[in-house]
Amino acid sequence: MAAPLPGDPTRVLVAGDTHGNLWHWTCVRLPAARLHQVDGIVQLGDFGSWPLTRDGADYLRALEHALAADGRWVVFLDGNHENHLALHQ
């Protein structure tokens, strides 16, 4: 079970299919979150979670840093472009 969302989110951005694209997060998605003053982002599938690969771990670490610097969070539903074995561990 996932941890509860921080605070009491009243505004969220709902999006999908980032496929591990950090540029899209930092240049499109996070600026949109700031513009619309959302508390966090709900990613609906194809987030790009591949934590057992070097590129995947680098992506997750860089995205965590960008989200923390922005004061926002992200939760995601897995899609077909995730490492499901790693997610279930």
C-alpha positions in Angstrom: 0.0 0.0 0.0 1.3 3.5 -0.9 1.9 6.1 1.8 -0.7 8.8 2.1 -0.3 12.0 0.0 1.4 14.9 1.7 -0.8 17.6 3.2 -4.4 17.8 2.0 -4.1 18.1 -1.8 -6.9 20.1 -3.3 -5.5 20.6 -6.8 -3.7 17.9 -8.8 -2.4 17.7 -12.3 -3.5 14.5 -14.1 -1.3 13.3 -17.0 0.3 10.2 -18.5 2.8 8.7 -20.8 6.1 10.4 -19.8 8.0 7.2 -20.6 11.0 8.2 -18.4 11.4 11.6 -20.2 13.1 13.9 -17.6 13.1 16.8 -20.1 9.4 16.6 -20.3 9.0 16.7 -16.5 11.4 19.6 -16.0 10.4 21.7 -19.0 6.7 20.9 -19.5 5.0 19.1 -16.6 6.5 20.9 -13.6 6.1 24.4 -15.2 2.4 23.5 -15.9 2.1 22.4 -12.2 3.5 25.8 -11.1 1.3 27.7 -13.5 -1.9 26.0 -12.3 -0.8 26.0 -8.7 -1.3 22.3 -8.2 -0.2 20.4 -5.1 1.0 17.3 -6.9 0.8 15.2 -10.1 -1.0 12.0 -10.7 0.7 10.1 -13.5 -1.7 7.6 -15.3 0.5 4.9 -16.8 3.8 4.7 -18.6 5.7 6.7 -16.0 8.9 4.9 -17.0 10.0 3.3 -13.8 13.1 1.1 -14.4 14.9 1.5 -11.1 17.2 -1.5 -11.7 19.0 0.0 -14.7 21.5 2.9 -14.4 19.5 5.2 -16.7 16.3 4.3 -14.8 17.9 5.0 -11.4 19.3 8.3 -12.6 15.9 9.3 -14.0 14.2 8.6 -10.7 16.9 10.3 -8.6 16.8 13.5 -10.8 13.0 13.6 -10.9 12.9 13.2 -7.1 15.3 16.2 -6.8 13.3 18.3 -9.2 10.1 17.5 -7.4 11.6 18.3 -4.0 13.0 21.6 -5.2 9.6 22.5 -6.6 7.7 21.4 -3.4 5.5 18.9 -5.3 5.0 15.2 -5.3 4.0 12.6 -7.9 2.2 9.3 -7.7 1.7 7.0 -10.6 -0.3 4.0 -11.8 1.8 1.5 -13.6 1.5 1.1 -17.3 3.0 -1.3 -19.8 6.3 0.7 -19.8 7.4 0.0 -16.3 9.7 -2.7 -14.7 6.9 -4.6 -13.1 9.2 -7.0 -11.3 11.0 -4.1 -9.6 7.6 -2.5 -8.7 6.3 -5.6 -7.1 9.4 -6.1 -5.0 
